[in-house]
Amino acid sequence: MHCPNHKMDVIRCNQLLDAAEELIDNQGVVSFRFAQIAKGAQCSTNTLYKYFESKEDVLVCLFLRNTTSSRMPDFIKDNPHLTVHERAVLPLIFTFELVKLSPIFNILRVVSINSMFWQLASSDKISILRNRVNLFWSCIRNPLEDAVAAGELNATEMDIKNLSQSLYFFLAGATSSYQSGLMDDKYLNSDDADGLRHISRLMNYYHWRTPITQEMMQGLSQRIRQFLDHGAGQKRTCETCLATGKMVCSVRAEKSGTS
């Protein structure tokens, strides 16, 4: 099922996704029925099937338009003077702030990347989802490579691979555990400072010329929250999702002239 190319199709697709997100908010991911989306968007089921083959298609698209990689490029444009250190932690901090702002995003993330789920989506949606997941990996890895090139991080190629994996796996585990509400407080401290402390430890295991500090990450978190609360940060549309597939997730540090 191809993504919309024309303006009116994009508008209608957004309306359907907005209706689906409201259903999830009210009923949860499991309970709502595919046909209810058409009713919520005040259109026919034929119109719904024009854009989506199944409920799985809808949920994948909802995840894609909410992802960090869909929304972070606008933050980078608004903040062109991010330091190498800020760029290195940006994907993690941005994702944490998105999850806090919209619990639905985290639900969609957990559901969409489950292989028993995404394999039921149409082939086009699967292809976009694969590309977006790999794009997010590059969002984590590229800034680390930039830090090495700038002389801020002393690390081998294997170090970069290991650190990228550590950051990604920490992010996936932390967002899932913190939001599930199942773990007892004696096993898990969900305080923001605790998460930043873990990121700092993962980063500073490697040799940075200047260590990654919790204070720096707290300041970055505040700027991200302000961005998400206003202007471009509030955009969650098919346009931003489609644009993301055509661009590199982060502007490389050597091109921006920052350090």
PyRosetta script that sets phi, psi and omega in degrees:
from pyrosetta import init, pose_from_sequence

init()
pose = pose_from_sequence("MHCPNHKMDVIRCNQLLDAAEELIDNQGVVSFRFAQIAKGAQCSTNTLYKYFESKEDVLVCLFLRNTTSSRMPDFIKDNPHLTVHERAVLPLIFTFELVKLSPIFNILRVVSINSMFWQLASSDKISILRNRVNLFWSCIRNPLEDAVAAGELNATEMDIKNLSQSLYFFLAGATSSYQSGLMDDKYLNSDDADGLRHISRLMNYYHWRTPITQEMMQGLSQRIRQFLDHGAGQKRTCETCLATGKMVCSVRAEKSGTS")
pose.set_psi(1, 113.0)
pose.set_omega(1, -175.1)
pose.set_phi(2, -74.6)
pose.set_psi(2, 148.8)
pose.set_omega(2, 174.0)
pose.set_phi(3, -71.0)
pose.set_psi(3, 152.5)
pose.set_omega(3, -177.7)
pose.set_phi(4, -66.0)
pose.set_psi(4, 144.3)
pose.set_omega(4, 179.4)
pose.set_phi(5, -110.4)
pose.set_psi(5, -26.8)
pose.set_omega(5, -176.2)
pose.set_phi(6, -98.4)
pose.set_psi(6, 153.8)
pose.set_omega(6, -173.5)
pose.set_phi(7, -56.8)
pose.set_psi(7, -46.5)
pose.set_omega(7, -178.2)
pose.set_phi(8, -66.8)
pose.set_psi(8, -34.7)
pose.set_omega(8, 176.8)
pose.set_phi(9, -66.8)
pose.set_psi(9, -38.6)
pose.set_omega(9, 178.2)
pose.set_phi(10, -63.3)
pose.set_psi(10, -42.5)
pose.set_omega(10, 179.2)
pose.set_phi(11, -61.6)
pose.set_psi(11, -47.0)
pose.set_omega(11, -179.3)
pose.set_phi(12, -65.3)
pose.set_psi(12, -40.5)
pose.set_omega(12, 179.1)
pose.set_phi(13, -61.9)
pose.set_psi(13, -42.9)
pose.set_omega(13, 177.3)
pose.set_phi(14, -61.9)
pose.set_psi(14, -39.0)
pose.set_omega(14, 179.1)
pose.set_phi(15, -63.0)
pose.set_psi(15, -41.9)
pose.set_omega(15, 178.4)
pose.set_phi(16, -64.8)
pose.set_psi(16, -42.1)
pose.set_omega(16, 179.6)
pose.set_phi(17, -68.3)
pose.set_psi(17, -37.2)
pose.set_omega(17, 175.9)
pose.set_phi(18, -61.6)
pose.set_psi(18, -42.6)
pose.set_omega(18, 179.2)
pose.set_phi(19, -64.4)
pose.set_psi(19, -40.1)
pose.set_omega(19, 179.1)
pose.set_phi(20, -65.0)
pose.set_psi(20, -40.6)
pose.set_omega(20, 180.0)
pose.set_phi(21, -65.5)
pose.set_psi(21, -35.9)
pose.set_omega(21, 177.2)
pose.set_phi(22, -66.6)
pose.set_psi(22, -38.6)
pose.set_omega(22, 177.2)
pose.set_phi(23, -62.9)
pose.set_psi(23, -41.3)
pose.set_omega(23, 178.2)
pose.set_phi(24, -63.8)
pose.set_psi(24, -41.1)
pose.set_omega(24, -179.5)
pose.set_phi(25, -62.1)
pose.set_psi(25, -36.7)
pose.set_omega(25, -176.7)
pose.set_phi(26, -89.4)
pose.set_psi(26, -33.5)
pose.set_omega(26, -172.0)
pose.set_phi(27, -119.8)
pose.set_psi(27, -14.8)
pose.set_omega(27, -175.0)
pose.set_phi(28, 92.5)
pose.set_psi(28, 166.9)
pose.set_omega(28, -176.7)
pose.set_phi(29, -68.0)
pose.set_psi(29, -38.7)
pose.set_omega(29, -172.6)
pose.set_phi(30, -76.3)
pose.set_psi(30, -39.7)
pose.set_omega(30, -166.4)
pose.set_phi(31, -77.8)
pose.set_psi(31, -33.9)
pose.set_omega(31, -173.4)
pose.set_phi(32, -73.2)
pose.set_psi(32, 148.2)
pose.set_omega(32, -179.0)
pose.set_phi(33, -99.6)
pose.set_psi(33, 149.7)
pose.set_omega(33, -177.8)
pose.set_phi(34, -55.4)
pose.set_psi(34, -43.9)
pose.set_omega(34, -176.4)
pose.set_phi(35, -65.0)
pose.set_psi(35, -23.9)
pose.set_omega(35, 179.7)
pose.set_phi(36, -64.3)
pose.set_psi(36, -25.0)
pose.set_omega(36, -179.4)
pose.set_phi(37, -62.3)
pose.set_psi(37, -42.7)
pose.set_omega(37, 179.7)
pose.set_phi(38, -61.9)
pose.set_psi(38, -43.3)
pose.set_omega(38, 178.9)
pose.set_phi(39, -62.8)
pose.set_psi(39, -42.9)
pose.set_omega(39, -179.8)
pose.set_phi(40, -65.3)
pose.set_psi(40, -31.4)
pose.set_omega(40, 179.9)
pose.set_phi(41, -92.7)
pose.set_psi(41, 1.5)
pose.set_omega(41, 178.5)
pose.set_phi(42, 57.6)
pose.set_psi(42, 51.9)
pose.set_omega(42, 176.8)
pose.set_phi(43, -141.5)
pose.set_psi(43, 175.4)
pose.set_omega(43, -179.5)
pose.set_phi(44, -83.0)
pose.set_psi(44, 161.2)
pose.set_omega(44, 176.0)
pose.set_phi(45, -65.6)
pose.set_psi(45, -28.7)
pose.set_omega(45, 176.4)
pose.set_phi(46, -61.9)
pose.set_psi(46, -39.1)
pose.set_omega(46, 177.5)
pose.set_phi(47, -65.5)
pose.set_psi(47, -41.2)
pose.set_omega(47, 178.5)
pose.set_phi(48, -58.9)
pose.set_psi(48, -45.5)
pose.set_omega(48, -179.0)
pose.set_phi(49, -70.9)
pose.set_psi(49, -15.2)
pose.set_omega(49, 176.2)
pose.set_phi(50, -66.9)
pose.set_psi(50, -30.5)
pose.set_omega(50, -175.0)
pose.set_phi(51, -108.3)
pose.set_psi(51, -25.3)
pose.set_omega(51, -176.0)
pose.set_phi(52, -139.5)
pose.set_psi(52, 136.0)
pose.set_omega(52, 179.6)
pose.set_phi(53, -83.2)
pose.set_psi(53, -25.4)
pose.set_omega(53, -172.1)
pose.set_phi(54, -160.3)
pose.set_psi(54, 172.4)
pose.set_omega(54, 174.4)
pose.set_phi(55, -60.8)
pose.set_psi(55, -35.1)
pose.set_omega(55, 178.8)
pose.set_phi(56, -61.8)
pose.set_psi(56, -40.4)
pose.set_omega(56, 176.7)
pose.set_phi(57, -59.0)
pose.set_psi(57, -44.3)
pose.set_omega(57, -178.4)
pose.set_phi(58, -62.4)
pose.set_psi(58, -47.1)
pose.set_omega(58, -177.0)
pose.set_phi(59, -67.0)
pose.set_psi(59, -37.1)
pose.set_omega(59, 175.8)
pose.set_phi(60, -62.3)
pose.set_psi(60, -44.3)
pose.set_omega(60, -179.7)
pose.set_phi(61, -65.9)
pose.set_psi(61, -38.4)
pose.set_omega(61, 176.7)
pose.set_phi(62, -61.8)
pose.set_psi(62, -41.9)
pose.set_omega(62, 177.0)
pose.set_phi(63, -62.9)
pose.set_psi(63, -46.0)
pose.set_omega(63, -176.0)
pose.set_phi(64, -61.6)
pose.set_psi(64, -39.6)
pose.set_omega(64, -177.5)
pose.set_phi(65, -79.7)
pose.set_psi(65, -8.6)
pose.set_omega(65, 177.4)
pose.set_phi(66, -102.7)
pose.set_psi(66, -8.0)
pose.set_omega(66, -170.8)
pose.set_phi(67, -63.6)
pose.set_psi(67, 157.7)
pose.set_omega(67, 174.7)
pose.set_phi(68, -57.5)
pose.set_psi(68, -43.6)
pose.set_omega(68, -177.1)
pose.set_phi(69, -67.1)
pose.set_psi(69, -20.9)
pose.set_omega(69, 176.5)
pose.set_phi(70, -80.0)
pose.set_psi(70, -27.1)
pose.set_omega(70, -171.1)
pose.set_phi(71, -111.0)
pose.set_psi(71, -21.7)
pose.set_omega(71, -177.8)
pose.set_phi(72, -67.9)
pose.set_psi(72, -35.5)
pose.set_omega(72, 180.0)
pose.set_phi(73, -56.1)
pose.set_psi(73, -36.8)
pose.set_omega(73, 178.4)
pose.set_phi(74, -67.4)
pose.set_psi(74, -34.9)
pose.set_omega(74, 176.7)
pose.set_phi(75, -65.3)
pose.set_psi(75, -40.2)
pose.set_omega(75, 179.2)
pose.set_phi(76, -64.5)
pose.set_psi(76, -39.6)
pose.set_omega(76, 177.1)
pose.set_phi(77, -63.2)
pose.set_psi(77, -38.6)
pose.set_omega(77, 179.9)
pose.set_phi(78, -75.7)
pose.set_psi(78, -17.6)
pose.set_omega(78, -178.1)
pose.set_phi(79, -129.7)
pose.set_psi(79, 69.2)
pose.set_omega(79, -173.2)
pose.set_phi(80, -70.2)
pose.set_psi(80, -11.7)
pose.set_omega(80, -175.7)
pose.set_phi(81, -107.3)
pose.set_psi(81, 30.0)
pose.set_omega(81, 174.5)
pose.set_phi(82, -60.9)
pose.set_psi(82, 139.3)
pose.set_omega(82, 178.4)
pose.set_phi(83, -76.4)
pose.set_psi(83, 166.7)
pose.set_omega(83, 176.2)
pose.set_phi(84, -57.1)
pose.set_psi(84, -40.8)
pose.set_omega(84, -178.9)
pose.set_phi(85, -66.5)
pose.set_psi(85, -40.7)
pose.set_omega(85, 179.0)
pose.set_phi(86, -66.2)
pose.set_psi(86, -40.4)
pose.set_omega(86, 178.1)
pose.set_phi(87, -63.9)
pose.set_psi(87, -34.4)
pose.set_omega(87, -177.1)
pose.set_phi(88, -66.0)
pose.set_psi(88, -32.8)
pose.set_omega(88, -178.1)
pose.set_phi(89, -103.1)
pose.set_psi(89, -5.3)
pose.set_omega(89, -173.8)
pose.set_phi(90, -55.9)
pose.set_psi(90, -47.1)
pose.set_omega(90, -178.4)
pose.set_phi(91, -58.6)
pose.set_psi(91, -37.4)
pose.set_omega(91, -179.2)
pose.set_phi(92, -71.9)
pose.set_psi(92, -49.5)
pose.set_omega(92, -177.8)
pose.set_phi(93, -64.2)
pose.set_psi(93, -40.0)
pose.set_omega(93, -179.7)
pose.set_phi(94, -62.6)
pose.set_psi(94, -43.6)
pose.set_omega(94, 179.8)
pose.set_phi(95, -64.3)
pose.set_psi(95, -43.0)
pose.set_omega(95, 177.8)
pose.set_phi(96, -58.6)
pose.set_psi(96, -42.2)
pose.set_omega(96, -179.2)
pose.set_phi(97, -68.9)
pose.set_psi(97, -36.6)
pose.set_omega(97, 176.2)
pose.set_phi(98, -62.6)
pose.set_psi(98, -43.2)
pose.set_omega(98, -179.4)
pose.set_phi(99, -63.9)
pose.set_psi(99, -40.8)
pose.set_omega(99, 178.6)
pose.set_phi(100, -65.9)
pose.set_psi(100, -37.2)
pose.set_omega(100, -178.7)
pose.set_phi(101, -72.9)
pose.set_psi(101, -38.1)
pose.set_omega(101, -175.0)
pose.set_phi(102, -139.3)
pose.set_psi(102, 93.8)
pose.set_omega(102, 177.1)
pose.set_phi(103, -56.1)
pose.set_psi(103, -27.4)
pose.set_omega(103, 179.1)
pose.set_phi(104, -59.6)
pose.set_psi(104, -37.4)
pose.set_omega(104, 179.7)
pose.set_phi(105, -57.8)
pose.set_psi(105, -43.8)
pose.set_omega(105, -178.2)
pose.set_phi(106, -68.8)
pose.set_psi(106, -36.3)
pose.set_omega(106, 175.6)
pose.set_phi(107, -61.4)
pose.set_psi(107, -45.5)
pose.set_omega(107, 179.6)
pose.set_phi(108, -63.5)
pose.set_psi(108, -37.5)
pose.set_omega(108, 179.9)
pose.set_phi(109, -63.2)
pose.set_psi(109, -48.0)
pose.set_omega(109, -178.0)
pose.set_phi(110, -63.6)
pose.set_psi(110, -42.1)
pose.set_omega(110, -178.1)
pose.set_phi(111, -70.4)
pose.set_psi(111, -47.1)
pose.set_omega(111, -170.9)
pose.set_phi(112, -65.8)
pose.set_psi(112, -34.2)
pose.set_omega(112, -177.2)
pose.set_phi(113, -89.0)
pose.set_psi(113, 2.0)
pose.set_omega(113, 174.6)
pose.set_phi(114, -75.1)
pose.set_psi(114, 123.0)
pose.set_omega(114, -173.8)
pose.set_phi(115, -61.7)
pose.set_psi(115, -29.5)
pose.set_omega(115, 178.6)
pose.set_phi(116, -71.5)
pose.set_psi(116, -14.6)
pose.set_omega(116, 179.0)
pose.set_phi(117, -98.1)
pose.set_psi(117, -56.6)
pose.set_omega(117, -171.6)
pose.set_phi(118, -65.4)
pose.set_psi(118, -23.1)
pose.set_omega(118, 178.7)
pose.set_phi(119, -68.4)
pose.set_psi(119, -15.4)
pose.set_omega(119, 178.1)
pose.set_phi(120, -87.3)
pose.set_psi(120, -9.5)
pose.set_omega(120, 179.0)
pose.set_phi(121, -77.3)
pose.set_psi(121, 167.0)
pose.set_omega(121, 179.2)
pose.set_phi(122, -69.5)
pose.set_psi(122, 158.1)
pose.set_omega(122, -173.1)
pose.set_phi(123, -60.0)
pose.set_psi(123, -37.7)
pose.set_omega(123, 179.6)
pose.set_phi(124, -64.8)
pose.set_psi(124, -42.1)
pose.set_omega(124, 179.3)
pose.set_phi(125, -66.2)
pose.set_psi(125, -39.0)
pose.set_omega(125, 178.3)
pose.set_phi(126, -61.7)
pose.set_psi(126, -42.8)
pose.set_omega(126, -179.7)
pose.set_phi(127, -62.2)
pose.set_psi(127, -43.7)
pose.set_omega(127, 179.4)
pose.set_phi(128, -65.7)
pose.set_psi(128, -41.0)
pose.set_omega(128, 179.9)
pose.set_phi(129, -62.9)
pose.set_psi(129, -43.8)
pose.set_omega(129, 177.8)
pose.set_phi(130, -59.4)
pose.set_psi(130, -46.5)
pose.set_omega(130, -179.3)
pose.set_phi(131, -61.7)
pose.set_psi(131, -39.5)
pose.set_omega(131, -177.0)
pose.set_phi(132, -69.9)
pose.set_psi(132, -38.5)
pose.set_omega(132, 177.4)
pose.set_phi(133, -63.6)
pose.set_psi(133, -43.7)
pose.set_omega(133, 178.0)
pose.set_phi(134, -67.8)
pose.set_psi(134, -32.4)
pose.set_omega(134, 176.6)
pose.set_phi(135, -64.1)
pose.set_psi(135, -39.0)
pose.set_omega(135, 179.4)
pose.set_phi(136, -66.1)
pose.set_psi(136, -37.0)
pose.set_omega(136, 174.5)
pose.set_phi(137, -58.1)
pose.set_psi(137, -41.3)
pose.set_omega(137, 179.3)
pose.set_phi(138, -67.8)
pose.set_psi(138, -30.1)
pose.set_omega(138, 176.8)
pose.set_phi(139, -62.7)
pose.set_psi(139, -31.1)
pose.set_omega(139, 178.1)
pose.set_phi(140, -83.0)
pose.set_psi(140, -43.5)
pose.set_omega(140, -173.2)
pose.set_phi(141, -75.5)
pose.set_psi(141, -44.2)
pose.set_omega(141, -174.4)
pose.set_phi(142, -55.4)
pose.set_psi(142, -46.4)
pose.set_omega(142, 179.1)
pose.set_phi(143, -62.9)
pose.set_psi(143, -30.0)
pose.set_omega(143, 177.1)
pose.set_phi(144, -68.7)
pose.set_psi(144, -40.3)
pose.set_omega(144, 176.2)
pose.set_phi(145, -64.7)
pose.set_psi(145, -38.2)
pose.set_omega(145, 177.0)
pose.set_phi(146, -62.8)
pose.set_psi(146, -39.4)
pose.set_omega(146, -179.8)
pose.set_phi(147, -64.7)
pose.set_psi(147, -37.9)
pose.set_omega(147, 176.3)
pose.set_phi(148, -64.7)
pose.set_psi(148, -46.2)
pose.set_omega(148, -179.4)
pose.set_phi(149, -61.7)
pose.set_psi(149, -32.4)
pose.set_omega(149, -179.4)
pose.set_phi(150, -83.6)
pose.set_psi(150, -2.5)
pose.set_omega(150, -179.4)
pose.set_phi(151, 78.2)
pose.set_psi(151, 12.4)
pose.set_omega(151, 179.8)
pose.set_phi(152, -88.5)
pose.set_psi(152, -21.3)
pose.set_omega(152, -178.2)
pose.set_phi(153, -130.8)
pose.set_psi(153, 127.1)
pose.set_omega(153, 176.4)
pose.set_phi(154, -98.5)
pose.set_psi(154, 100.8)
pose.set_omega(154, -174.5)
pose.set_phi(155, -152.3)
pose.set_psi(155, 145.4)
pose.set_omega(155, 175.7)
pose.set_phi(156, -83.5)
pose.set_psi(156, 173.0)
pose.set_omega(156, 176.8)
pose.set_phi(157, -60.9)
pose.set_psi(157, -39.2)
pose.set_omega(157, 178.2)
pose.set_phi(158, -67.5)
pose.set_psi(158, -37.4)
pose.set_omega(158, 175.8)
pose.set_phi(159, -59.1)
pose.set_psi(159, -44.1)
pose.set_omega(159, 179.8)
pose.set_phi(160, -61.9)
pose.set_psi(160, -42.9)
pose.set_omega(160, 179.2)
pose.set_phi(161, -62.8)
pose.set_psi(161, -45.7)
pose.set_omega(161, -178.7)
pose.set_phi(162, -65.2)
pose.set_psi(162, -41.6)
pose.set_omega(162, -180.0)
pose.set_phi(163, -67.6)
pose.set_psi(163, -41.2)
pose.set_omega(163, 177.9)
pose.set_phi(164, -58.6)
pose.set_psi(164, -45.2)
pose.set_omega(164, 179.7)
pose.set_phi(165, -65.4)
pose.set_psi(165, -41.6)
pose.set_omega(165, -179.9)
pose.set_phi(166, -61.7)
pose.set_psi(166, -43.0)
pose.set_omega(166, -179.4)
pose.set_phi(167, -66.8)
pose.set_psi(167, -43.1)
pose.set_omega(167, -179.0)
pose.set_phi(168, -64.7)
pose.set_psi(168, -46.2)
pose.set_omega(168, -177.9)
pose.set_phi(169, -67.7)
pose.set_psi(169, -36.4)
pose.set_omega(169, 175.8)
pose.set_phi(170, -63.0)
pose.set_psi(170, -45.2)
pose.set_omega(170, -179.1)
pose.set_phi(171, -60.9)
pose.set_psi(171, -46.9)
pose.set_omega(171, -179.1)
pose.set_phi(172, -62.2)
pose.set_psi(172, -44.8)
pose.set_omega(172, -178.9)
pose.set_phi(173, -68.9)
pose.set_psi(173, -41.5)
pose.set_omega(173, -177.4)
pose.set_phi(174, -66.5)
pose.set_psi(174, -46.5)
pose.set_omega(174, -178.2)
pose.set_phi(175, -65.0)
pose.set_psi(175, -38.4)
pose.set_omega(175, 179.2)
pose.set_phi(176, -68.3)
pose.set_psi(176, -44.4)
pose.set_omega(176, -176.5)
pose.set_phi(177, -71.0)
pose.set_psi(177, -44.6)
pose.set_omega(177, -177.4)
pose.set_phi(178, -63.0)
pose.set_psi(178, -38.2)
pose.set_omega(178, -173.3)
pose.set_phi(179, -87.5)
pose.set_psi(179, -16.6)
pose.set_omega(179, -176.7)
pose.set_phi(180, -68.6)
pose.set_psi(180, -33.2)
pose.set_omega(180, -178.6)
pose.set_phi(181, 74.3)
pose.set_psi(181, 9.2)
pose.set_omega(181, -176.6)
pose.set_phi(182, -91.1)
pose.set_psi(182, -28.1)
pose.set_omega(182, -174.0)
pose.set_phi(183, -82.7)
pose.set_psi(183, 137.4)
pose.set_omega(183, 179.4)
pose.set_phi(184, -68.7)
pose.set_psi(184, 148.7)
pose.set_omega(184, -178.9)
pose.set_phi(185, -58.0)
pose.set_psi(185, -27.9)
pose.set_omega(185, -178.6)
pose.set_phi(186, -69.5)
pose.set_psi(186, -17.1)
pose.set_omega(186, 178.1)
pose.set_phi(187, -100.9)
pose.set_psi(187, -23.0)
pose.set_omega(187, -172.1)
pose.set_phi(188, -144.5)
pose.set_psi(188, 125.2)
pose.set_omega(188, 174.2)
pose.set_phi(189, -102.6)
pose.set_psi(189, 115.6)
pose.set_omega(189, -174.9)
pose.set_phi(190, -92.1)
pose.set_psi(190, 12.7)
pose.set_omega(190, 178.9)
pose.set_phi(191, -64.3)
pose.set_psi(191, 141.5)
pose.set_omega(191, -179.2)
pose.set_phi(192, -55.7)
pose.set_psi(192, -42.7)
pose.set_omega(192, -177.3)
pose.set_phi(193, -61.0)
pose.set_psi(193, -31.4)
pose.set_omega(193, 179.7)
pose.set_phi(194, -66.2)
pose.set_psi(194, -43.4)
pose.set_omega(194, 177.9)
pose.set_phi(195, -63.2)
pose.set_psi(195, -42.6)
pose.set_omega(195, 178.7)
pose.set_phi(196, -65.0)
pose.set_psi(196, -35.3)
pose.set_omega(196, 178.2)
pose.set_phi(197, -64.2)
pose.set_psi(197, -40.6)
pose.set_omega(197, 178.2)
pose.set_phi(198, -65.1)
pose.set_psi(198, -42.9)
pose.set_omega(198, 178.5)
pose.set_phi(199, -61.7)
pose.set_psi(199, -43.4)
pose.set_omega(199, 179.3)
pose.set_phi(200, -59.8)
pose.set_psi(200, -41.8)
pose.set_omega(200, 179.6)
pose.set_phi(201, -65.9)
pose.set_psi(201, -42.7)
pose.set_omega(201, 178.6)
pose.set_phi(202, -62.0)
pose.set_psi(202, -45.2)
pose.set_omega(202, -178.8)
pose.set_phi(203, -66.1)
pose.set_psi(203, -48.2)
pose.set_omega(203, -172.0)
pose.set_phi(204, -80.3)
pose.set_psi(204, -0.3)
pose.set_omega(204, 168.9)
pose.set_phi(205, -64.3)
pose.set_psi(205, -27.8)
pose.set_omega(205, 177.2)
pose.set_phi(206, -96.3)
pose.set_psi(206, 171.4)
pose.set_omega(206, -166.6)
pose.set_phi(207, -95.9)
pose.set_psi(207, 91.4)
pose.set_omega(207, 173.9)
pose.set_phi(208, -90.6)
pose.set_psi(208, 142.5)
pose.set_omega(208, 177.4)
pose.set_phi(209, -63.7)
pose.set_psi(209, -38.7)
pose.set_omega(209, 172.7)
pose.set_phi(210, -124.2)
pose.set_psi(210, 125.6)
pose.set_omega(210, -175.1)
pose.set_phi(211, -61.2)
pose.set_psi(211, 153.0)
pose.set_omega(211, 172.7)
pose.set_phi(212, -78.0)
pose.set_psi(212, 120.6)
pose.set_omega(212, -174.9)
pose.set_phi(213, -107.3)
pose.set_psi(213, 153.3)
pose.set_omega(213, 175.9)
pose.set_phi(214, -66.4)
pose.set_psi(214, -33.9)
pose.set_omega(214, -179.8)
pose.set_phi(215, -63.2)
pose.set_psi(215, -41.9)
pose.set_omega(215, 178.2)
pose.set_phi(216, -62.3)
pose.set_psi(216, -42.9)
pose.set_omega(216, -178.6)
pose.set_phi(217, -69.1)
pose.set_psi(217, -33.2)
pose.set_omega(217, 176.2)
pose.set_phi(218, -64.2)
pose.set_psi(218, -41.4)
pose.set_omega(218, 177.2)
pose.set_phi(219, -64.3)
pose.set_psi(219, -39.3)
pose.set_omega(219, 177.7)
pose.set_phi(220, -65.4)
pose.set_psi(220, -39.7)
pose.set_omega(220, 178.2)
pose.set_phi(221, -59.1)
pose.set_psi(221, -42.4)
pose.set_omega(221, 179.7)
pose.set_phi(222, -62.6)
pose.set_psi(222, -42.2)
pose.set_omega(222, 179.5)
pose.set_phi(223, -66.7)
pose.set_psi(223, -37.2)
pose.set_omega(223, 177.9)
pose.set_phi(224, -66.3)
pose.set_psi(224, -42.0)
pose.set_omega(224, 178.5)
pose.set_phi(225, -60.5)
pose.set_psi(225, -42.6)
pose.set_omega(225, 178.3)
pose.set_phi(226, -62.5)
pose.set_psi(226, -41.0)
pose.set_omega(226, 179.0)
pose.set_phi(227, -63.7)
pose.set_psi(227, -45.6)
pose.set_omega(227, -177.5)
pose.set_phi(228, -68.8)
pose.set_psi(228, -23.3)
pose.set_omega(228, -179.6)
pose.set_phi(229, -84.7)
pose.set_psi(229, -12.7)
pose.set_omega(229, -173.3)
pose.set_phi(230, -140.3)
pose.set_psi(230, 152.5)
pose.set_omega(230, 167.7)
pose.set_phi(231, 55.6)
pose.set_psi(231, -130.7)
pose.set_omega(231, -173.9)
pose.set_phi(232, -61.1)
pose.set_psi(232, -26.4)
pose.set_omega(232, -179.1)
pose.set_phi(233, -65.1)
pose.set_psi(233, -18.1)
pose.set_omega(233, -178.4)
pose.set_phi(234, -91.6)
pose.set_psi(234, -5.5)
pose.set_omega(234, -177.4)
pose.set_phi(235, -73.5)
pose.set_psi(235, 124.7)
pose.set_omega(235, 175.3)
pose.set_phi(236, -137.6)
pose.set_psi(236, 82.2)
pose.set_omega(236, -171.3)
pose.set_phi(237, -133.9)
pose.set_psi(237, 168.5)
pose.set_omega(237, 174.8)
pose.set_phi(238, -61.6)
pose.set_psi(238, -33.5)
pose.set_omega(238, -179.3)
pose.set_phi(239, -60.7)
pose.set_psi(239, -47.3)
pose.set_omega(239, -179.4)
pose.set_phi(240, -67.2)
pose.set_psi(240, -35.4)
pose.set_omega(240, 178.4)
pose.set_phi(241, -65.1)
pose.set_psi(241, -46.3)
pose.set_omega(241, 179.9)
pose.set_phi(242, -64.6)
pose.set_psi(242, -39.5)
pose.set_omega(242, -179.8)
pose.set_phi(243, -65.0)
pose.set_psi(243, -35.2)
pose.set_omega(243, -178.5)
pose.set_phi(244, -62.3)
pose.set_psi(244, -36.4)
pose.set_omega(244, -179.7)
pose.set_phi(245, -68.1)
pose.set_psi(245, -11.6)
pose.set_omega(245, -177.2)
pose.set_phi(246, -108.4)
pose.set_psi(246, 7.1)
pose.set_omega(246, -175.0)
pose.set_phi(247, -135.9)
pose.set_psi(247, 161.0)
pose.set_omega(247, 172.4)
pose.set_phi(248, -77.7)
pose.set_psi(248, 139.0)
pose.set_omega(248, -172.0)
pose.set_phi(249, -61.4)
pose.set_psi(249, -40.8)
pose.set_omega(249, -178.3)
pose.set_phi(250, -125.6)
pose.set_psi(250, 143.3)
pose.set_omega(250, 174.1)
pose.set_phi(251, -73.5)
pose.set_psi(251, 123.0)
pose.set_omega(251, -174.1)
pose.set_phi(252, -65.3)
pose.set_psi(252, 142.8)
pose.set_omega(252, -172.8)
pose.set_phi(253, -59.8)
pose.set_psi(253, -35.5)
pose.set_omega(253, -177.7)
pose.set_phi(254, -66.7)
pose.set_psi(254, -23.9)
pose.set_omega(254, 177.9)
pose.set_phi(255, -82.4)
pose.set_psi(255, -28.4)
pose.set_omega(255, -177.5)
pose.set_phi(256, -85.7)
pose.set_psi(256, -18.7)
pose.set_omega(256, 179.7)
pose.set_phi(257, 78.5)
pose.set_psi(257, 11.5)
pose.set_omega(257, -179.5)
pose.set_phi(258, -90.2)
pose.set_psi(258, 162.4)
pose.set_omega(258, 177.8)
pose.set_phi(259, -151.8)
pose.dump_pdb("model.pdb")
